[in-house]
């Protein structure tokens, strides 16, 4: 299922994978102030209200139901993107892989192979499939006339587990480590070609509807603002090629690290 509005043929656009009621929505709203946005999520209910909101506010949004860990689903999604955007002359300005993946916390000796692989499916395989489809579009946008206002950008959302494999987190941490390694490799390969590849370590609890009742600390501002993450991602996108940040840590001031 897809919810669409036609983009201007001359516009650059952005793709955000992993859109829900939290961080993905904040990122989409931020980038939608400048670009038409394509919102990818497995379930249509995760993007449909946001598509309606952005379109209602005068922006342009397209929602496409996509399982990023399924090659056929990704192929189908980018076929629609080709028809509505790149085929009409629009260039990909930014791509954000904000997919969290399945969270498995379990003693290692009790973990089945399927549970272990679940951590890699979205974070590793999904990031691979997404990158293989977005990087050619980002490279093509470099040749746009007039030149793009900002370097074409690929951003990956990571987590504490991107840096630290905690006990009983073998599945989740393996997927996050894989995503970070992919981001580093792509940054070294495509940075010299003018593509800004960045990985964000989100080290803390994000203040989203699902975590509203979670108590992290008695101190104020102890959760990470999803809107502030979006602001940081926009800053990454607008950095000149003389000043690329390839990894950024984002955490609240009370977080121990």
C-alpha positions, 0 to 999 in steps of 0.5 A: 500500500502506498500514499502519494503526492506527485513531486515537482520534476525539478525538486531534490528529495529525501528518503527516510526508512524506518518511519514511526511515531517517534524519531522517524517522524521527527526526521521526516518533518525536518527534511520535509521543510526543504524537500519532498520526502519518501517515507518507508515503513513495513506497516502503512499505519506508521506513515499514513498520518505523517503523510497526511500531515506533511501534505496538509501543511503544504509539503510533499510526501510519499509513503511506501510499505517496505520491508527493508530486509526483503530484497523484493520489497526494496526493489518494488519500493525503489521502482515506485521512487523511480516512477515518481521522482528520479524518472521525473528528473528529481535528485536524491539529496539525502537518505536516512536509514532509521530502522531499529530492527527486532530487539532480542534480549536473551541469554546466549545459550538459550538463543535460537539461530533465528533469534540471533539472525533477527538482529542482523536482518534489518540492521545489517542486511536491510542497511546493505539493501538500502545503501545499494539502492540509494548510493547510485541516486546520491552519486547521480545527484552530484551531477545535477545542474545546478549543483546540489545545495548540500552534499548528498548525504546517507545517514545511519541511526545507531544505538548504544549497542553499536559500540557496546555488546552488553550481556544477553544482547548478542543478537541486537548488538551484532546487528548494530555493530554490522550497521556501524561497520557498513557505515564506516566502509561506505564513508571511506569509499564514497566520501572521496566521491563527494557523498557524506556518509554518517553514523549516529550513536543514539546513546540513551532513551529517546523521548517518544510516545512508546517511552513516555512512562519510562523513568530514566532519572529524577532529573529533567531532560534525561531523555533524548529529544527526537526533534533534536536528533532530527536537527542534528541530522539536518546539520550533518546534511548541510555540512560542507564537504570540507567538514564532514562528520562521519560519526556523531554521539548523541546522549543526554547529559545524565547518561553514563558512558 
